[in-house]
Amino acid sequence: MKSVPMEDSKKQYANIVVQYNLPENWENETTFSFDHLTDMVTQLHNSAYTASVKAVNRFATVRNYVIGFYIVEYEQHGSDRAKYGEKLLKRLAERVNKRGINETLLKASRAFYLNYPHIKSYLEGKSATTSHQLAPISPTTSDESPIISPMVSDEFRTAAEQLISQLSFSHIVEIMTVKEPFARFFYETECMRCCWSVKELRRQISSNLYFRAGISRKPELLLANTRINSTPALSIKDPFSFEFLDLRPEAFTETDLENALITHLQDFLLEMGKGFCFEARQKRMLIDDEYYFADLVFYNRILHCNVIVELKDDEFRHADLSQLNAYVSYFKEHEMNEGDNPPVGILLCTRKGEKMVEYALAGMDNKLFVSTYMLSLPDKQMLLDFLMREIQS
């Protein structure tokens, strides 16, 4: 019997550990307590459950895509398609009569196929392993393309394998409410990068994160984001959307804003981004025998650093940045622990002048950011007007 090289054996073992979510060096643990035994059994159960849920989600996504394919093919070539007309999906759901297969799902499956034509090529290449229980996918023979969304460059199109393996069908349904292909790619990318739940994805879409992030004007920034290396970096939104606070823009104070953010802390953390953990409110600092107070203090577990947030109920003033810089310097000297990276400061205000911010930040060693926030979202017409101005400029 031919022996397996040591390196190949180690690689095979590592692949098995990853594939089945096994604890590292599990086979070497022979002496442990009952508590440890309980922990290991629980860990294995949770890992297996998570893996099974992901597998079910992937198969459901593929199933729904192929259902959409069959529906579109029937609409174009079905021998008796005229008999059903607009009631096709309703009659189909009634005839199939299976739990979970309803008219809403069939509509979403049809839209899924039409909006993501490149998945078909991927599945055709994987048909031996991913669709063994489905009839072969034959190419469309119609001269008319059923695609309802504009085609985009491959650079700005999420790979089919990523869509199927990293997003649930519920996520895809939410993303399909966005009509612009670049915007869909943005939400797909951010959803996978930030591990958004369906609820959080829906909120980010409704709060127009695509426009707020400035990506709509500079799509190359989005492409750069998808190619970024694994080194963590702090991404600061501008503007932030605080529509969930229900504050009236014409009458609120910094205290009102702070109280509302603490009351809606979960929403605020989601708006801040990935990895933020709340640490303190009105953090007291003693400097030259006088007490100063930082509005909000967070710790980012990914970047391993404190983030100090100062809230302002007015437009940007350079004196506010000097104050924040002093707080960040204090944290660097007195609050950093072993293994921490230098703290970061974020100043949130209602308006800012880009040049004044640029001049105020010049020469400062600390990492500081100035962002604006909105207490209410712009209406649809305002966004349309913005897009028209961008197109014409």
GIHUKA-V471732 format. One record per residue. N is the residue number from 0. RES is the residue in one small letter. SS is DSSP state (H for helix, E for strand, C for the rest). D_LAST is the distance of its C-alpha to the last C-alpha in Angstrom with 1 decimal. Layout:
n,res,ss,d_last
N,RES,SS,D_LAST
N,RES,SS,D_LAST
This chain:
n,res,ss,d_last
0,m,C,72.2
1,k,C,69.3
2,s,C,68.1
3,v,C,64.4
4,p,C,63.0
5,m,H,62.5
6,e,H,58.8
7,d,H,58.2
8,s,H,60.2
9,k,H,58.1
10,k,H,54.9
11,q,H,56.3
12,y,H,57.4
13,a,H,54.0
14,n,H,52.4
15,i,H,54.9
16,v,H,54.4
17,v,H,50.6
18,q,H,51.1
19,y,C,53.5
20,n,C,52.2
21,l,C,55.5
22,p,C,56.2
23,e,C,56.5
24,n,C,60.2
25,w,H,61.3
26,e,H,64.4
27,n,H,65.7
28,e,C,66.0
29,t,C,69.6
30,t,C,70.6
31,f,C,68.7
32,s,C,69.2
33,f,H,68.9
34,d,H,65.8
35,h,H,64.2
36,l,H,65.4
37,t,H,63.7
38,d,H,60.5
39,m,H,60.4
40,v,H,61.2
41,t,H,58.5
42,q,H,56.0
43,l,H,56.9
44,h,H,56.7
45,n,H,53.3
46,s,H,52.0
47,a,H,53.5
48,y,H,52.2
49,t,H,48.6
50,a,H,48.8
51,s,H,50.3
52,v,H,47.5
53,k,H,44.9
54,a,H,46.8
55,v,H,47.1
56,n,H,43.4
57,r,H,42.6
58,f,H,45.1
59,a,H,43.8
60,t,H,40.2
61,v,H,41.5
62,r,H,43.8
63,n,H,41.1
64,y,H,38.8
65,v,H,41.8
66,i,H,42.6
67,g,H,39.2
68,f,H,39.8
69,y,H,43.1
70,i,H,41.7
71,v,H,39.0
72,e,H,41.6
73,y,H,44.0
74,e,H,41.5
75,q,H,41.0
76,h,H,44.5
77,g,C,47.0
78,s,C,50.1
79,d,C,50.5
80,r,H,46.9
81,a,H,47.2
82,k,H,49.9
83,y,C,47.6
84,g,H,44.3
85,e,H,42.1
86,k,H,45.0
87,l,H,44.9
88,l,H,43.7
89,k,H,46.0
90,r,H,49.0
91,l,H,48.2
92,a,H,48.2
93,e,H,51.5
94,r,H,53.1
95,v,H,52.1
96,n,C,53.3
97,k,C,52.5
98,r,C,51.5
99,g,C,47.7
100,i,C,47.0
101,n,C,45.7
102,e,H,43.2
103,t,H,40.4
104,l,H,40.9
105,l,H,41.0
106,k,H,37.7
107,a,H,36.1
108,s,H,37.8
109,r,H,36.5
110,a,H,32.9
111,f,H,33.4
112,y,H,34.5
113,l,H,31.7
114,n,H,28.9
115,y,C,30.5
116,p,C,31.9
117,h,H,32.3
118,i,H,35.0
119,k,H,37.2
120,s,H,37.4
121,y,H,38.3
122,l,H,41.0
123,e,H,42.4
124,g,H,42.9
125,k,C,44.5
126,s,H,46.5
127,a,H,49.8
128,t,H,49.2
129,t,H,46.7
130,s,C,47.8
131,h,C,51.5
132,q,C,52.2
133,l,C,49.7
134,a,C,50.1
135,p,C,48.3
136,i,C,44.7
137,s,C,44.6
138,p,C,41.6
139,t,C,40.0
140,t,C,41.4
141,s,C,39.1
142,d,C,36.8
143,e,C,34.3
144,s,C,32.2
145,p,C,32.3
146,i,C,29.3
147,i,C,27.2
148,s,C,24.2
149,p,C,21.8
150,m,C,23.1
151,v,C,21.5
152,s,C,22.4
153,d,H,25.7
154,e,H,24.2
155,f,H,22.5
156,r,C,25.6
157,t,C,28.5
158,a,C,31.8
159,a,H,34.1
160,e,H,36.9
161,q,H,34.9
162,l,H,33.9
163,i,H,37.5
164,s,H,39.2
165,q,H,36.9
166,l,C,35.6
167,s,C,37.9
168,f,H,37.4
169,s,H,36.8
170,h,H,33.8
171,i,H,32.5
172,v,H,33.0
173,e,H,30.9
174,i,H,28.0
175,m,C,28.1
176,t,C,27.1
177,v,C,23.6
178,k,C,22.0
179,e,C,19.0
180,p,H,20.7
181,f,H,18.7
182,a,H,19.6
183,r,H,23.2
184,f,H,23.5
185,f,H,22.4
186,y,H,25.1
187,e,H,27.6
188,t,H,27.2
189,e,H,27.5
190,c,H,30.3
191,m,H,32.3
192,r,H,31.7
193,c,H,32.5
194,c,C,35.2
195,w,C,33.9
196,s,C,36.3
197,v,H,35.2
198,k,H,35.3
199,e,H,33.0
200,l,H,30.6
201,r,H,30.5
202,r,H,29.8
203,q,H,27.0
204,i,H,25.3
205,s,H,26.0
206,s,C,24.7
207,n,C,21.3
208,l,H,21.9
209,y,H,19.2
210,f,H,16.5
211,r,H,18.6
212,a,C,19.0
213,g,C,15.4
214,i,C,16.0
215,s,C,13.5
216,r,C,10.7
217,k,C,13.2
218,p,H,15.6
219,e,H,17.4
220,l,H,18.8
221,l,H,20.5
222,l,H,22.0
223,a,H,23.3
224,n,H,24.8
225,t,H,26.7
226,r,C,28.2
227,i,C,29.2
228,n,C,33.0
229,s,C,35.5
230,t,C,35.4
231,p,C,34.5
232,a,C,31.5
233,l,C,30.6
234,s,C,27.2
235,i,C,26.2
236,k,C,23.9
237,d,C,21.5
238,p,C,21.8
239,f,E,25.2
240,s,E,26.0
241,f,C,29.4
242,e,H,29.5
243,f,H,32.9
244,l,H,34.4
245,d,C,34.5
246,l,C,34.2
247,r,C,33.1
248,p,C,30.1
249,e,C,31.8
250,a,C,35.1
251,f,C,35.7
252,t,C,37.1
253,e,H,36.8
254,t,H,40.1
255,d,H,38.9
256,l,H,36.0
257,e,H,38.3
258,n,H,40.9
259,a,H,38.4
260,l,H,37.0
261,i,H,40.6
262,t,H,41.6
263,h,C,38.7
264,l,H,39.2
265,q,H,38.8
266,d,H,35.4
267,f,H,34.3
268,l,H,35.5
269,l,H,33.5
270,e,H,30.4
271,m,H,31.2
272,g,C,31.3
273,k,C,34.0
274,g,C,37.3
275,f,E,37.4
276,c,E,40.8
277,f,E,41.7
278,e,E,44.2
279,a,E,44.7
280,r,E,43.7
281,q,E,44.4
282,k,E,45.6
283,r,E,48.2
284,m,E,48.2
285,l,E,51.0
286,i,E,49.8
287,d,C,52.3
288,d,C,54.5
289,e,E,51.7
290,y,E,50.0
291,y,E,46.3
292,f,E,44.5
293,a,E,41.5
294,d,E,39.8
295,l,E,39.4
296,v,E,40.4
297,f,E,39.6
298,y,E,40.7
299,n,E,38.6
300,r,C,41.1
301,i,C,38.8
302,l,C,37.9
303,h,C,41.4
304,c,E,40.2
305,n,E,40.2
306,v,E,37.0
307,i,E,37.4
308,v,E,35.1
309,e,E,35.0
310,l,E,33.8
311,k,C,32.5
312,d,C,32.1
313,d,C,29.9
314,e,C,27.0
315,f,C,27.3
316,r,C,30.0
317,h,H,31.0
318,a,H,34.7
319,d,H,33.9
320,l,H,32.8
321,s,H,36.0
322,q,H,38.0
323,l,H,36.4
324,n,H,36.9
325,a,H,40.6
326,y,H,40.9
327,v,H,39.5
328,s,H,41.9
329,y,H,44.8
330,f,H,44.0
331,k,H,43.9
332,e,H,47.4
333,h,H,49.1
334,e,C,47.6
335,m,C,46.7
336,n,C,49.1
337,e,C,50.1
338,g,C,47.5
339,d,C,44.6
340,n,C,41.4
341,p,C,40.3
342,p,C,39.0
343,v,E,35.3
344,g,E,34.1
345,i,E,31.3
346,l,E,30.5
347,l,E,29.1
348,c,E,27.8
349,t,C,25.8
350,r,C,23.1
351,k,C,22.4
352,g,C,20.9
353,e,H,19.6
354,k,H,21.2
355,m,H,24.4
356,v,H,24.7
357,e,H,24.2
358,y,H,26.9
359,a,H,29.2
360,l,H,29.1
361,a,C,29.8
362,g,C,33.4
363,m,C,34.2
364,d,C,36.2
365,n,C,35.8
366,k,E,33.0
367,l,E,31.2
368,f,E,28.0
369,v,E,26.3
370,s,E,24.7
371,t,E,23.9
372,y,E,25.3
373,m,E,24.9
374,l,C,28.0
375,s,C,26.5
376,l,C,23.7
377,p,C,20.7
378,d,C,21.5
379,k,H,20.1
380,q,H,18.3
381,m,H,16.5
382,l,H,15.3
383,l,H,14.3
384,d,H,12.3
385,f,H,10.6
386,l,H,9.9
387,m,H,8.6
388,r,H,6.0
389,e,H,5.3
390,i,H,5.7
391,q,H,3.8
392,s,C,0.0
